[in-house]
Amino acid sequence: MRSPPRILAVDDVPENLDIVRMRLEAHGYEVVTAMDGEEALTQAREHLPDLILLDIMMPKLDGISVLKILKQDQRFGFVPIILLTAKADRTDIVAGLDAGGDDYLTKPFDQAALIARVRSMLRIKALHDVVQDQTVQLAAQTKQLENWNQSLAQKVTEQVTEIERMSRLKRFLSPQVADVIAASSEQEDLLRSHRREVTVLFCDLRGFTAFTEIAEPEEVMAVLHEFHHALGQLIDRYEGTLERFAGDGLLTLFNDPLSCPDHTMRAVRMAVEMRESVEVLARTWRKRGHDLGFGIGIALGYATLGKIGFERRFDYAAVGTVTNLASRLCDEAKPGQILVDQRVFNVIEETFDARSIGTLNLKGFRRAVEAFEIIGARS
């Protein structure tokens, strides 16, 4: 049913018709009028009203005849028709109701009673329309369900396979990367052992070991949960590959298993955001009596990457000097510091403010390594 409902009012007395029209329009209804039976049929067919107020005594074609003609038309089968009669003649009333009328009012009628009857009939019409719409929808849904059932077994099998594949990938890849790999027909090739240039970011908390010695296990787990949650969101957003957790440390790769042309820049941007996020957490931790800092190391170089493990448990790992270098730089970083090697600095020096902190003698490296501290992005 349209809004506002459209009502056809039929009466051969202009004064009566004007009163009815004004009363109905005052209550928000759209009103179409007719002054005889033939005009009533014309207006009904043209405007398809939601309700008809039909006078019985009219020239050319009386109301009973109009009513019978309308009820033979399927378009008006469920349109309520209220009969208006000037005589309290039960014969007219019975004939009108028998011909398909839904209700009647005897003239002169009370205006409040008219509006009440109109509202009542329109509520019934609205309920019928809802049921009819639902019936049509149910038939369409039943047909659609039959079509789905024809291929349900195959779809379930495909979906289960896809879920299993995605669950394996998302253990060590960001959701975006996992989605791309899952959609690729060369998934196994992407995870097979290979050599590639990568940017490696290692980060961990300062003072964490001392903290675990004095804090309750529940407090330690709460801090780790907050720490991992904050950093995990950034790793997903920057589409890094989380290679492993190491207690309070995380190792993240960029440019593998899918290539990324700006992987070094992306790693440094993420590091700056990580520092800001952990600074916010650290203020909360200090209020709880936990004094924890945060350091990051970033290195650029070649590594051998691929799937490692055994049948029940696989991980994705990077092996090479570049991962060790990122870890050692992280060890040297003071709370709040981001340290990078010479190769990373060469890539980002025009975009980020950085300063040399000289050469460092790092465990496992025979030669001293020049390191740089990232201050922040240039404005």
C-alpha positions in Angstrom: 0.0 0.0 0.0 1.3 3.4 -1.0 2.0 6.2 1.5 -0.1 8.3 1.9 -3.0 5.9 1.1 -5.1 7.0 -1.9 -8.9 7.1 -1.5 -11.6 7.3 -4.1 -14.7 9.2 -2.8 -17.9 8.9 -4.9 -21.0 10.9 -4.3 -23.4 12.8 -6.6 -23.9 15.7 -4.1 -21.0 18.2 -4.5 -21.4 19.5 -1.0 -21.1 16.0 0.5 -18.1 15.2 -1.7 -16.3 18.4 -0.7 -16.8 17.7 3.0 -15.5 14.1 2.7 -12.5 15.2 0.7 -11.5 18.0 3.2 -11.9 15.6 6.1 -9.8 12.9 4.5 -7.1 15.3 3.3 -6.9 16.9 6.8 -5.9 13.4 8.1 -3.2 13.1 5.5 -4.9 10.9 2.8 -4.7 11.5 -0.9 -8.2 11.9 -2.3 -9.6 11.3 -5.8 -13.3 12.1 -6.4 -16.2 11.1 -8.8 -19.8 12.3 -9.0 -21.5 9.3 -10.7 -21.1 5.6 -11.3 -19.5 5.8 -14.7 -16.9 8.4 -13.5 -16.3 6.2 -10.5 -15.2 3.3 -12.7 -13.0 5.5 -14.8 -11.3 7.0 -11.8 -10.8 3.6 -10.1 -9.2 2.1 -13.2 -6.9 5.1 -13.7 -5.8 5.7 -10.1 -6.1 2.2 -8.5 -7.1 3.5 -5.0 -6.3 1.8 -1.7 -9.9 2.3 -0.5 -13.3 3.4 -2.1 -16.1 5.4 -0.4 -19.1 4.6 -2.7 -22.5 6.2 -2.6 -25.3 3.8 -3.4 -27.9 6.2 -4.9 -26.3 7.8 -8.0 -27.2 8.8 -11.5 -26.1 6.9 -14.7 -24.9 3.8 -12.7 -25.9 3.1 -9.1 -23.4 2.1 -6.4 -24.4 -1.6 -6.3 -23.8 -1.9 -10.1 -20.4 -0.2 -9.7 -19.5 -2.5 -6.8 -20.3 -5.6 -8.8 -18.2 -4.5 -11.8 -15.2 -3.6 -9.6 -15.3 -6.9 -7.8 -15.1 -8.8 -11.1 -11.8 -7.0 -11.7 -8.9 -8.8 -10.0 -7.1 -5.5 -9.4 -9.9 -4.5 -6.9 -10.4 -7.9 -5.4 -8.9 -6.8 -2.1 -9.6 -3.1 -2.2 -11.9 -2.2 0.7 -15.2 -0.5 -0.3 -17.3 1.4 2.2 -20.9 2.0 1.1 -22.6 5.3 1.8 -26.4 5.3 1.8 -28.9 8.1 2.6 -31.6 5.6 3.6 -31.6 3.3 6.6 -33.1 0.7 4.2 -31.8 -2.7 5.2 -32.5 -3.9 1.6 -29.8 -1.6 0.2 -27.4 -2.4 2.9 -27.8 -6.2 2.5 -27.6 -5.9 -1.3 -24.4 -3.9 -1.0 -22.7 -6.2 1.4 -23.8 -9.2 -0.6 -22.3 -7.7 -3.7 -18.9 -7.4 -2.0 -19.0 -4.3 0.1 -16.8 -4.4 3.2 -18.6 -1.9 5.4 -21.3 0.8 5.3 -22.2 4.2 6.8 -25.7 5.7 6.8 -26.1 9.4 5.9 -25.9 11.8 7.6 -22.8 10.2 9.1 -20.6 11.4 11.9 -17.2 12.6 10.5 -15.3 10.9 13.4 -17.0 7.6 12.5 -16.0 8.0 8.9 -12.4 8.5 9.7 -12.5 5.5 12.1 -14.0 3.2 9.5 -11.4 4.4 6.9 -8.5 3.7 9.2 -9.9 0.3 10.1 -10.4 -0.8 6.5 -6.9 0.5 5.6 -5.3 -1.5 8.4 -7.0 -4.6 7.0 -5.7 -3.7 3.5 -2.2 -3.2 4.8 -2.2 -6.6 6.6 -3.4 -8.3 3.4 -0.7 -6.5 1.3 2.0 -7.7 3.8 0.7 -11.3 3.6 0.6 -11.2 -0.2 4.1 -9.8 -0.4 5.4 -12.5 2.0 3.6 -15.2 0.0 5.4 -14.0 -3.2 8.7 -13.8 -1.4 8.2 -17.2 0.2 7.6 -18.7 -3.3 10.7 -17.1 -4.7 12.8 -18.2 -1.7 11.5 -21.7 -2.0 12.5 -21.9 -5.6 15.9 -20.4 -4.8 16.4 -22.9 -2.0 15.6 -25.7 -4.3 18.3 -24.4 -6.7 20.8 -24.1 -3.9 20.2 -27.6 -2.6 21.2 -29.0 -6.0 24.8 -27.9 -5.5 24.9 -27.8 -1.7 27.2 -30.7 -1.2 29.8 -29.4 -3.6 29.7 -25.9 -2.1 30.1 -27.2 1.4 33.2 -29.2 0.4 34.7 -26.2 -1.3 34.1 -23.9 1.6 35.5 -26.4 4.2 38.6 -26.7 2.1 38.9 -23.0 1.8 38.5 -22.5 5.5 41.1 -25.0 6.3 43.5 -23.4 3.8 42.8 -19.9 5.2 43.2 -20.9 8.8 46.7 -22.3 8.0 47.7 -19.1 6.2 46.4 -16.6 8.7 48.5 -18.1 11.5 51.5 -16.3 10.0 50.3 -13.9 7.4 48.2 -10.7 7.5 44.6 -11.2 6.5 45.1 -9.2 3.3 48.1 -11.3 2.2 46.4 -14.6 3.2 43.4 -13.7 1.1 45.5 -13.1 -1.9 47.5 -16.3 -1.5 44.4 -18.3 -0.8 42.9 -17.1 -4.1 46.1 -18.0 -6.0 46.4 -21.3 -7.8 50.2 -21.2 -7.0 49.8 -21.2 -3.2 52.2 -24.0 -2.6 54.8 -22.3 -4.9 54.6 -19.1 -2.9 55.3 -21.0 0.4 58.1 -23.2 -1.0 61.7 -22.4 0.1 63.1 -19.4 -1.9 65.5 -16.5 -1.6 64.4 -12.8 -1.6 65.3 -9.4 -0.4 63.2 -8.5 2.6 62.9 -5.8 5.2 62.9 -7.3 8.7 61.5 -5.5 11.8 62.1 -6.9 15.3 60.7 -5.3 18.4 60.4 -6.1 22.1 59.7 -4.6 25.5 62.4 -3.2 27.7 62.4 -4.4 31.3 60.1 -7.3 30.6 62.3 -9.9 32.3 62.5 -8.0 35.5 58.8 -7.3 35.3 58.0 -11.1 35.0 60.0 -11.7 38.2 57.9 -9.4 40.4 54.5 -9.5 38.7 51.7 -12.0 39.0 51.3 -14.3 35.9 47.9 -12.8 35.3 49.4 -9.3 35.1 52.1 -10.5 32.7 49.5 -12.1 30.4 47.3 -9.0 30.5 50.3 -6.8 29.4 51.2 -9.2 26.6 47.7 -9.3 25.4 47.5 -5.5 25.2 50.9 -5.3 23.6 50.2 -8.0 21.0 46.7 -6.6 20.2 48.0 -3.1 19.5 50.9 -4.2 17.4 49.0 -7.0 15.6 46.5 -4.4 14.2 49.3 -2.4 12.7 51.0 -5.5 11.2 47.7 -6.3 9.5 47.2 -2.7 8.3 50.6 -2.5 6.8 50.3 -6.0 5.3 53.4 -7.4 7.1 54.1 -11.1 7.6 54.3 -12.0 11.3 57.2 -14.5 11.3 57.1 -15.3 15.0 56.4 -14.3 18.5 59.3 -14.5 20.9 57.8 -13.8 24.4 57.6 -10.0 24.4 59.2 -9.8 21.0 57.8 -9.9 17.4 59.6 -10.5 14.1 57.8 -9.1 11.1 58.7 -9.4 7.4 58.0 -7.2 4.5 58.2 -8.1 0.7 57.4 -11.8 1.3 55.6 -14.1 0.4 54.1 -11.4 -1.9 56.3 -8.7 -3.3 55.9 -5.1 -2.1 57.9 -2.3 -4.0 57.9 0.0 -0.9 58.6 -2.6 1.7 61.4 -0.7 3.5 59.4 2.5 3.7 56.4 0.6 4.9 58.3 -1.1 7.6 59.7 2.2 9.0 56.3 3.9 8.8 54.8 1.0 10.8 57.7 1.2 13.3 56.9 4.9 14.0 53.2 4.0 14.6 54.2 1.1 16.8 56.3 3.4 19.0 53.4 5.8 19.3 51.0 3.0 20.2 53.2 1.5 22.8 53.9 4.9 24.4 50.2 5.2 25.0 50.1 1.7 26.5 53.2 2.4 28.6 51.5 5.3 30.3 48.7 3.0 31.3 51.2 0.3 32.5 53.0 2.9 34.7 49.8 3.8 36.4 49.6 0.1 37.3 53.2 0.1 38.6 54.8 -1.5 35.6 57.9 0.2 34.2 58.2 -1.1 30.6 59.9 0.4 27.6 59.9 -0.5 23.9 62.7 -0.8 21.2 62.7 -1.6 17.5 65.4 -2.8 15.1 65.0 -2.8 11.3 67.3 -4.3 8.7 67.3 -4.8 4.9 68.8 -7.7 3.1 68.4 -11.1 1.5 67.0 -14.2 3.3 65.9 -17.7 2.6 62.2 -18.0 3.3 59.6 -20.8 3.3 57.5 -23.2 5.2 59.1 -25.1 8.1 57.9 -27.6 10.6 56.3 -31.0 10.4 52.9 -32.5 9.4 51.0 -31.4 12.5 52.5 -27.9 12.8 53.9 -25.6 10.1 55.3 -22.1 10.4 56.6 -19.6 7.9 60.2 -18.6 8.6 63.1 -16.4 7.3 66.7 -17.5 7.7 69.6 -15.3 7.1 71.9 -12.6 8.5 69.3 -9.9 7.9 67.0 -11.4 10.6 69.9 -11.6 13.1 70.8 -8.0 12.3 67.3 -6.7 13.0 67.3 -8.6 16.3 70.7 -7.2 17.4 69.7 -3.7 16.5 66.6 -4.1 18.6 68.7 -5.3 21.5 70.8 -2.1 21.3 67.8 0.2 21.0 67.1 2.2 24.1 63.4 2.7 25.2 61.6 4.6 22.5 64.4 4.1 19.9 64.1 2.8 16.4 67.5 1.7 15.1 68.1 0.8 11.4 71.1 -0.3 9.4 72.9 1.6 6.6 70.8 0.0 3.8 67.5 1.0 5.4 68.8 4.5 6.0 69.7 4.9 2.3 66.1 4.1 1.3 64.3 6.3 3.8 66.7 9.2 4.4 64.7 11.7 2.2 61.4 10.8 3.9 62.4 10.5 7.6 64.5 12.5 10.0 67.3 10.2 11.2 70.7 10.6 12.8 73.8 8.3 12.9 74.6 6.9 16.3 78.0 5.6 15.1 79.1 2.0 14.7 78.0 -0.8 16.9 79.8 -4.1 17.8 76.9 -6.5 17.6 77.0 -10.1 18.9 77.5 -12.6 16.0 78.9 -9.9 13.6 82.7 -9.7 13.1 82.5 -6.2 11.7 81.1 -3.2 13.4 77.7 -2.1 12.0 76.8 1.6 11.4 73.4 2.3 12.9 70.9 5.1 12.6 68.1 6.3 14.8 64.7 7.2 13.2 63.5 10.4 14.8 60.2 10.7 12.8 58.6 11.4 9.5 59.5 14.7 7.9 56.7 17.2 7.7 
